[in-house]
Amino acid sequence: YQWPEGIKFNRLISIGDKQHWKQKYHAQTDVSANELLKVYVNAMQAHDDWTAEAETEHQASWVSVKPDGTWRNTVSVVPDEAKGLMLTLEVARQDS
């Protein structure tokens, strides 16, 4: 990942089990939500086993068919009240 210079992450949530997990971070940075989302989108392009599914202004998702099922990876980046960005990552099995 080519994170913007000087970015600081504060993990707020990290939960999950074998079927689903979620991490949420507050990011202090000078870049926009869309620019930070593009960093993650660009990094996901290196993973041949994940197929881009959808992308909007503040969210992107990918799907991967693995031996243990179909998985969806979703990332969202939105501005928050604390003068930063909220970055949420979720990976979930779709056919459990």
NORDABEL-V639287 format. One record per pair of residues at least 24 apart in sequence whose ideal C-beta (glycine too) atoms are under 10 Angstrom apart, sorted by the first residue. I is the first residue (numbers start at 0). GAP is how many residues later the second one is. Records with the same first field share a line. If there is no record, write none. Layout:
I = GAP / GAP
This chain:
0 = 38 / 39 / 41 / 42 / 43 / 45
1 = 36 / 37 / 40 / 41
2 = 24 / 26 / 28 / 33 / 36 / 37 / 40
3 = 25 / 26 / 27 / 31 / 32 / 35
4 = 24 / 25 / 26
5 = 24 / 25
6 = 24 / 29 / 32 / 77 / 78 / 80
7 = 76
8 = 75 / 76 / 78
9 = 72 / 74
10 = 76
11 = 74 / 75 / 76
12 = 75 / 76
13 = 75
15 = 74 / 75 / 76
16 = 76
17 = 50 / 75 / 78
18 = 49 / 50 / 52 / 72 / 73 / 74 / 75 / 77
19 = 51 / 52 / 70 / 71 / 72 / 73 / 74 / 76
20 = 68 / 69 / 70 / 71
21 = 52 / 66 / 67 / 68 / 69 / 70
22 = 52 / 64 / 65 / 66 / 67 / 68
23 = 52 / 62 / 63 / 64 / 65 / 66
24 = 52 / 59 / 60 / 61 / 62 / 63 / 64
25 = 54 / 56 / 57 / 58 / 59 / 60 / 61
26 = 50 / 53 / 57 / 58 / 59 / 60
27 = 54 / 55 / 56 / 57
28 = 55 / 56 / 58
30 = 46 / 54
31 = 45 / 47 / 53
32 = 24 / 25 / 26 / 43 / 44 / 45 / 46 / 47 / 51 / 52 / 53 / 54
33 = 24 / 43
34 = 42 / 50
35 = 39 / 41 / 42 / 49 / 51
36 = 38 / 39 / 40 / 41 / 48 / 50
37 = 39
38 = 36 / 38 / 48
39 = 33 / 35 / 36 / 37 / 47 / 49
40 = 34
42 = 32
43 = 29 / 31
46 = 26
57 = 27 / 28 / 30
58 = 29
60 = 29
61 = 29
62 = 31
63 = 27 / 30
64 = 29 / 30
65 = 27
67 = 25 / 27 / 28
68 = 24 / 25 / 26 / 27
69 = 24 / 25 / 26
70 = 24 / 25
